Amino acid sequence: MQLFGNKKHLDTREADWIEGAKQGDRKSQKAIYDRLSAKMFAVCLRYMGDRDLAEDILQDGFVTLFSKLDSYSGAGSFEGWARKIFVNTALMSLRKKDALKNSEDVDAAWNISSDDPSALQKIGYNELIKMIAALPPGFRTVFNMYVLEGYSHKEIAEALGISETTSRSQLQRARTLLQSKIKERY
């Protein structure tokens, strides 16, 4: 049984945990934490690019999740609802650090492109995630939101306070940089 998966409705166990957590029951909160922490840590790590920062965001995200449980209506995936909280927590942290605007340090990569699509087939998932995590913060954030989370450029622009053109540009630069890193290794 997949709990908190992409289902329209919760099963009884999930609903009990959520209701218990709303009432402040620590066992219910722990059950939710145990079920979601690994997946949400991966989300946090993709955005932050650093394990220590990702752990901080994970904790902040769970504090927010538990404080906003009353706003979860039970319709839709609980995991999807939770993921949005963790993404928003990571984005707020990046905004506070103004990390989304400091991406000029990779200008040398713009002239490099990969015409070898087979290189991508040679790379493992974990290695690709590490390469994404190593992108400059602005590139990494836009790449994650567009490619991995499915946001549109308009939604990204609104969420980050940038223009749609900047979103498109940062996505293209992230892809170019990833392609060059993959080509270097393979």
C-alpha positions in Angstrom: 0.0 0.0 0.0 1.4 3.4 -1.0 0.6 6.0 1.5 0.4 9.7 0.7 0.7 8.8 -3.0 -0.9 10.4 -6.0 -4.5 9.4 -5.2 -7.6 11.4 -5.2 -8.6 10.5 -1.6 -6.8 9.5 1.5 -7.2 6.0 3.0 -8.4 5.7 6.6 -4.9 5.4 8.1 -3.7 8.6 6.4 -6.8 10.5 7.4 -6.4 9.3 11.0 -2.7 10.5 11.1 -3.7 13.9 9.6 -6.6 14.3 12.0 -4.3 13.3 15.0 -1.6 15.7 13.9 -4.2 18.5 13.6 -5.0 17.8 17.3 -1.2 17.9 18.2 -0.8 14.1 18.6 2.9 13.5 18.5 2.6 9.9 17.3 0.5 11.0 14.3 3.0 13.8 13.5 5.8 11.2 13.7 4.0 8.9 11.4 3.6 11.7 8.8 7.2 12.7 9.3 8.4 9.1 8.8 6.4 8.7 5.6 7.3 12.0 4.0 10.8 12.9 5.3 12.9 11.1 2.7 11.0 12.3 -0.3 10.8 15.9 1.0 14.5 15.9 1.9 15.2 15.0 -1.8 13.0 18.0 -2.8 14.9 20.3 -0.4 18.3 19.0 -1.5 17.4 19.7 -5.2 16.6 23.3 -4.4 19.3 24.0 -1.8 22.2 22.0 -3.3 23.7 21.5 0.2 22.8 18.7 2.7 23.0 21.0 5.8 20.8 23.6 4.2 18.4 21.0 2.9 18.1 19.6 6.5 17.2 23.1 7.8 14.6 23.5 5.1 13.2 20.1 5.8 12.7 21.0 9.5 11.2 24.4 8.6 9.0 22.7 6.1 7.6 20.3 8.6 7.0 23.1 11.1 5.0 24.9 8.4 3.2 21.7 7.3 2.0 20.9 10.8 0.9 24.5 11.4 -1.1 24.6 8.2 -2.7 21.1 8.4 -6.1 22.7 9.0 -5.9 24.2 5.4 -5.6 20.7 3.9 -9.1 19.8 2.7 -8.5 16.1 2.1 -9.1 16.5 -1.7 -6.1 15.6 -3.8 -2.8 14.1 -2.9 -1.6 14.9 0.6 2.0 14.3 -0.6 1.5 16.8 -3.5 0.1 19.4 -1.0 3.1 18.8 1.3 5.5 19.0 -1.6 4.3 22.6 -2.4 5.0 23.6 1.2 8.6 22.3 1.0 9.2 23.9 -2.4 7.8 27.2 -1.1 9.9 26.9 2.1 13.1 26.4 0.0 12.2 29.3 -2.3 11.6 31.7 0.6 15.0 30.7 2.0 16.7 31.3 -1.4 14.9 34.6 -1.7 16.1 35.8 1.7 19.7 35.0 0.7 19.1 36.7 -2.7 20.7 33.6 -4.2 18.4 33.6 -7.2 20.0 36.7 -8.7 23.7 35.8 -8.3 24.3 33.5 -11.3 26.9 35.4 -13.3 29.8 33.2 -12.2 29.3 30.6 -15.0 29.5 32.7 -18.1 32.3 30.5 -19.6 29.8 27.7 -19.9 27.5 29.4 -22.4 29.5 28.6 -25.4 29.6 24.8 -24.6 26.8 22.6 -25.8 26.2 18.9 -26.0 25.2 17.4 -29.3 25.5 13.9 -28.0 22.2 12.7 -26.6 23.7 9.3 -25.7 25.7 11.0 -23.0 22.6 11.5 -20.9 21.8 7.8 -21.2 25.1 7.0 -19.6 24.6 9.0 -16.5 23.0 7.6 -13.4 20.1 9.2 -11.6 22.1 10.0 -8.4 24.9 11.5 -10.4 22.4 13.7 -12.4 20.8 14.9 -9.1 24.3 15.8 -7.8 25.0 17.8 -11.0 21.6 19.6 -10.6 22.4 20.4 -7.0 25.8 21.9 -8.0 24.1 24.4 -10.4 24.2 28.0 -9.3 21.1 28.7 -7.1 19.1 30.7 -9.7 19.6 28.1 -12.4 19.0 25.2 -10.0 15.7 26.7 -8.7 14.3 27.5 -12.2 15.4 24.1 -13.5 13.8 22.3 -10.5 10.6 24.2 -10.8 10.2 23.8 -14.6 11.6 20.3 -15.3 11.0 18.5 -12.0 7.9 20.2 -10.5 6.1 21.1 -13.7 5.7 24.9 -13.2 5.2 27.1 -16.2 7.5 30.1 -16.8 4.7 32.4 -15.8 4.3 30.6 -12.5 8.0 30.6 -11.9 8.3 34.3 -12.7 5.5 35.1 -10.2 6.9 32.8 -7.5 10.4 34.2 -7.7 9.7 37.8 -8.6 11.5 37.6 -11.9 10.4 38.0 -15.5 9.3 35.1 -17.7 12.2 36.0 -20.0 14.6 35.6 -17.1 13.0 32.3 -16.2 13.5 31.0 -19.8 17.0 32.3 -19.9 18.0 30.6 -16.6 16.4 27.4 -17.6 18.4 27.4 -20.9 21.6 28.3 -19.1 21.0 25.5 -16.6 20.4 23.0 -19.4 23.5 24.2 -21.2 25.6 23.9 -18.1 24.3 20.4 -17.3 25.0 19.3 -20.9 28.5 20.5 -20.7 29.1 18.8 -17.3 27.7 15.5 -18.7 29.8 15.9 -21.9 32.9 16.4 -19.8 32.4 13.1 -17.9 31.1 11.0 -20.8 
